[in-house]
Amino acid sequence: MEKLLDIGFLIESFPVIISKLPITVGIAVGSMILGLLIGLATALIKIYQVPVLKTISSCYVSFIRGTPLLVQIYLVFYGIPKIIYFLQGEYGWLQGLNVNIIAPEFYALLSFSINLGAYLSETIRSAIQSVDRGQFEAAKAIGMSPTQMMLKIILPQALVVAIPNLGNMFISTIKDTSLVFIIGVIDIMGQAKILGSRGLAFFEVYIAVSIIYWILCIIVERLLVKVEKRARKYERGVSS
């Protein structure tokens, strides 16, 4: 009689799947950092109404928000090599670049960064615009340049406002990394699929991987709560 659940295989699968945790976390953290940079640039373009770039950034955000992440991953994975081949063939550019040696992790990182940049741009823009206008006037009054004002006064306060949304986006990104195995990245989800195929125990490995994702997200949530508390203390210290 077939067992409902192979507990032994389930327990044995944990260390094998966890061995790929650095890849999952690396993609999530790396894309979050790059996404923040893209999002900040896009937000500032919209806030300062930069001609031409404002229209491009609006189209970019609209496209990303209107298409599935899975489709975006495929567009990057299949599109980047085609673009490189085109540039090599038509203009002789990037001749030393061998597309076949580009790691799938690069495509995953790039696609997630582009996706996050669009969503984070709206979060950052709202956070910047929520800063009291008096702060802008005070910074101008003491002779700060626009760059100094943004870096020293506006962004630190906007960051405090944005932390909850940034945290939620990061947790969502950790879970969304489960899609990257479709382009050959062996993260915890990819490792679970391989392990399940070997032992024909998909139910057990997917229970294991769901528990790993769950625990990872709980840890991140706890860390974010501490970060938010510290940020609130900083904000009160600055305002006083």
PyMOL commands that set and color helices and strands:
alter all, ss='L'
color gray80, all
select helices_A, chain A and resi 7-18+21-47+53-66+69-91+99-101+104-130+133-141+146-183+188-199+202-239
alter helices_A, ss='H'
color red, helices_A
deselect
rebuild
show_as cartoon
